């Protein structure tokens, strides 16, 4: 096949040094779709993806316009379906000479795969919201538009005329969106059954990219050395020669070295980290038919192909006239190797793709759900400026209670909270709650309810959500919120991905579709909550499905340590947790009363007797823009305690917009010297906010180099300490200023940059 020289230009055109950094101001990077003969070019000045079209379609370029490099080394199928044990390719080409790189000469000798689905047509449109979102403007300082603006390409493909009868009546749509202002693509597929018979989709791959090799050349083993192995409870790799194999290299390890950050909304697991809780993101070896070209180094093999494919199923029975939609993959192309910039790019990703994560209410966990105790918590929250009260675990809150008397009581509490301007809701335990045998997740290994990780259960005996029990559970939750008017839900132990081998449960057929069907149930509920404006505290990585916040990252037993030790550990948790998360995405924990253990030395009650420690915890958290579960029966016990809370809540609300902004990590807390964080935003008047802490028992004076590049400032900056008159500094050529700072003993100070 002969193709135009345009491909050569697209592949090797090196972009001039961009005048504007998209991480500071991405407004000029608008998405366009260009049609040129048999090519469609989707780009936004940061990322370019090129599709060749004809009898079929294929991605022939994935260009990093920020670095001038091509990220694609070979053409692969655009997607695939496995039906009745056979894999059917969607798009792609054959005949590439070698797979180390891709150039125009190779393309001239390649052809569309005649066995694959053929291209019927395509259309271009604007991006669309994945689901409805009702934001709370009072809690969000950095609101991104929803949906993220950009362009969508939709390719429609059908089976060839001489295709197997089993797929002859299937139509496949390939969706690809590119967003304005950031190098982010999302992709998914849709399968429509236009025939008269059920079709069971055993498996799918919605994205297949043969990427350049950037991971270290570590030894992953010869292909024949790789064995079938358990990746997670119930998750097993497929046979290597028939499909692909997951390496023993963790996804988060590979992610540290690749230029492509990839996550999906098919996220579950309970690890509370993006890469660990994404079982459909798979870095795999290339197929044997490609002779390992491009990934072999003196007997060492590397996983150099990205596939988006669930490890189990989906085993989905697609009925006539209906459609199946895959999970959505989200791909962020990076332009740097340093940890801070890569982290900032990820945080920008979450702001854009899940903007509800930027809602950052100040909340209390009240220890008792008795009406008088809840009213007291609401009253105190309102007086000191808190915005939310959650009836916590062990409080006696019963969200599944259906009695009219109980629902009326909860409705009256909700109305009382609304009058005070406080959001109110409560806690539910889902995964590790135990279950009756007829609704428990069944182990494929034993045929009995799964209890251990080896049997397929992450958190012990748990219910299968694809049962009559699961349907009733979600129905009950919706009815509770609709009746009471509450607007906060904390779902602990959210669905962790446990498969179920039952063949009699009402919501799934067998093991192969069990994980998919349970994920659909929890996703639908969270998206319903998002549309109702119900705030979601979920200790799992369900951000792309609608959750607001997850733990920042802490060990619960640390809150049983003596108070003085908790202070530094808390700052360490925040420092470490904000590389991947924005301040609003993670919650911390403050044990006003005993939690797990530790007695009087570990808790703050009586509050007025430990005001110094209470203040340290407040400035630790508010100075970082991070909210915590303040768990106890009350927020204050004396007028002095009340004033202390009002002081720090007022401080946070005064500078909320910049404190909720991204963090630059300056020095990790170690108890031996100062530690600090710098909040930055190029959009705000307050462009930087520096929080500095001194763990030592004597005052310290230090000269600190403050990096201001991400504030967008280029020449001068007005620097003021704790509201005092500012001083003008000239930025150095590396966008830094040197500050001589004094931090009081066991103290805190802050600086504002304008």
Order of alpha helices (4+ residues) and beta strands (2+ residues): alpha-beta-beta-beta-beta-beta-beta-beta-beta-beta-alpha-beta-beta-beta-beta-beta-beta-beta-beta-beta-alpha-beta-beta-beta-beta-beta-beta-beta-beta-alpha-beta-alpha-beta-alpha-beta-alpha-beta-alpha-beta-beta-alpha-beta-alpha-beta-alpha-alpha-beta-beta-beta-beta-beta-beta-beta-beta
